[in-house]
Amino acid sequence: MAKGANDKGVMNSVAQFLTGGFLTSEKVKGFLPIFAVILLLSLVSTEIGYRAYHLQKQNAKLEKEIKDLRAEYVSTQQILINKKKLINLREQIEEKDLGLKESKTPAYTISVNGK
């Protein structure tokens, strides 16, 4: 008989939980503000984690873009340096009046005995 009374108590507790009747007891009413604060803090924590994740993704994307732009800058600067060297070489040749001119025809190979 004690077991049947215990089962009835469990069923009554489950029914009270499912209907929300446990929220009306005086003990629980005292803890509702604390539960509300804990719920609010957990929501804020979740939002902060979500924002941090997206900021981290954006940061990685921007770092990759910076790396690509830096590589492009270095290659462009190297091209510029090579062009400056070529222009400087042309100016030196013209100053010394060596009579050298830039070839307009492509280079070709001279072979001996058809090799």
C-alpha contacts under 8 A as a table, 3 or more apart, distances in Angstrom:
res1	aa1	res2	aa2	distance
1	M	4	G	5.19
1	M	5	A	6.43
2	A	5	A	5.16
2	A	6	N	6.14
3	K	6	N	5.00
3	K	7	D	6.19
4	G	7	D	5.11
4	G	8	K	6.20
5	A	8	K	5.02
5	A	9	G	6.25
6	N	9	G	5.04
6	N	10	V	6.30
7	D	10	V	5.08
7	D	11	M	6.13
8	K	11	M	5.09
8	K	12	N	5.99
9	G	12	N	4.99
9	G	13	S	6.13
10	V	13	S	5.05
10	V	14	V	6.17
11	M	14	V	5.08
11	M	15	A	6.04
12	N	15	A	5.10
12	N	16	Q	6.03
13	S	16	Q	5.03
13	S	17	F	6.10
14	V	17	F	5.05
14	V	18	L	6.14
15	A	18	L	5.14
15	A	19	T	6.13
16	Q	19	T	5.29
16	Q	20	G	5.99
16	Q	21	G	4.83
16	Q	22	F	5.84
17	F	20	G	5.15
17	F	21	G	6.15
17	F	22	F	5.75
18	L	21	G	7.71
20	G	23	L	5.76
20	G	24	T	7.83
21	G	24	T	5.71
21	G	25	S	7.66
22	F	25	S	5.80
22	F	28	V	7.39
23	L	28	V	5.88
23	L	29	K	6.66
24	T	28	V	7.02
24	T	29	K	6.61
25	S	28	V	5.56
25	S	29	K	6.32
26	E	29	K	5.06
26	E	30	G	6.54
27	K	30	G	5.54
27	K	31	F	7.00
28	V	31	F	5.19
28	V	32	L	6.36
29	K	32	L	5.31
30	G	33	P	7.20
31	F	34	I	5.26
31	F	35	F	6.22
32	L	35	F	4.97
32	L	36	A	6.06
33	P	36	A	4.98
33	P	37	V	6.21
34	I	37	V	5.11
34	I	38	I	6.18
35	F	38	I	5.08
35	F	39	L	6.06
36	A	39	L	5.06
36	A	40	L	6.08
37	V	40	L	5.00
37	V	41	L	6.06
38	I	41	L	5.09
38	I	42	S	6.12
39	L	42	S	5.16
39	L	43	L	6.24
40	L	43	L	5.13
40	L	44	V	6.17
41	L	44	V	5.02
41	L	45	S	6.00
42	S	45	S	4.99
42	S	46	T	6.12
43	L	46	T	5.10
43	L	47	E	6.21
44	V	47	E	5.09
44	V	48	I	6.14
45	S	48	I	5.11
45	S	49	G	6.20
46	T	49	G	5.13
46	T	50	Y	6.17
47	E	50	Y	5.02
47	E	51	R	6.18
48	I	51	R	5.16
48	I	52	A	6.03
49	G	52	A	5.03
49	G	53	Y	6.14
50	Y	53	Y	5.23
50	Y	54	H	6.46
51	R	54	H	5.19
51	R	55	L	6.06
52	A	55	L	5.02
52	A	56	Q	6.02
53	Y	56	Q	5.12
53	Y	57	K	6.32
54	H	57	K	5.03
54	H	58	Q	6.14
55	L	58	Q	5.01
55	L	59	N	5.95
56	Q	59	N	4.97
56	Q	60	A	6.20
57	K	60	A	5.22
57	K	61	K	6.25
58	Q	61	K	5.04
58	Q	62	L	6.17
59	N	62	L	5.14
59	N	63	E	6.10
60	A	63	E	5.09
60	A	64	K	6.22
61	K	64	K	5.21
61	K	65	E	6.30
62	L	65	E	4.94
62	L	66	I	6.10
63	E	66	I	5.00
63	E	67	K	6.17
64	K	67	K	5.04
64	K	68	D	6.23
65	E	68	D	5.07
65	E	69	L	6.08
66	I	69	L	5.07
66	I	70	R	5.99
67	K	70	R	5.12
67	K	71	A	6.26
68	D	71	A	5.15
68	D	72	E	6.21
69	L	72	E	4.97
69	L	73	Y	6.03
70	R	73	Y	4.98
70	R	74	V	6.23
71	A	74	V	5.18
71	A	75	S	6.27
72	E	75	S	5.22
72	E	76	T	6.02
73	Y	76	T	5.14
73	Y	77	Q	5.98
74	V	77	Q	5.08
74	V	78	Q	6.16
75	S	78	Q	5.05
75	S	79	I	6.31
76	T	79	I	5.11
76	T	80	L	6.25
77	Q	80	L	4.99
77	Q	81	I	6.18
78	Q	81	I	5.05
78	Q	82	N	6.22
79	I	82	N	5.14
79	I	83	K	6.23
80	L	83	K	5.11
80	L	84	K	6.15
81	I	84	K	5.05
81	I	85	K	6.19
82	N	85	K	5.05
82	N	86	L	6.29
83	K	86	L	5.06
83	K	87	I	6.15
84	K	87	I	5.08
84	K	88	N	5.91
85	K	88	N	5.00
85	K	89	L	6.04
86	L	89	L	5.06
86	L	90	R	6.23
87	I	90	R	5.10
87	I	91	E	6.22
88	N	91	E	5.10
88	N	92	Q	6.23
89	L	92	Q	5.14
89	L	93	I	6.25
90	R	93	I	5.16
90	R	94	E	6.22
91	E	94	E	5.11
91	E	95	E	6.09
92	Q	95	E	5.07
92	Q	96	K	6.25
93	I	96	K	5.37
93	I	97	D	6.13
93	I	98	L	6.15
93	I	99	G	7.95
93	I	100	L	7.06
94	E	97	D	5.01
94	E	98	L	7.04
94	E	99	G	7.83
97	D	100	L	7.77
103	S	106	P	7.45
111	S	114	G	5.87
111	S	115	K	5.51
112	V	115	K	5.89
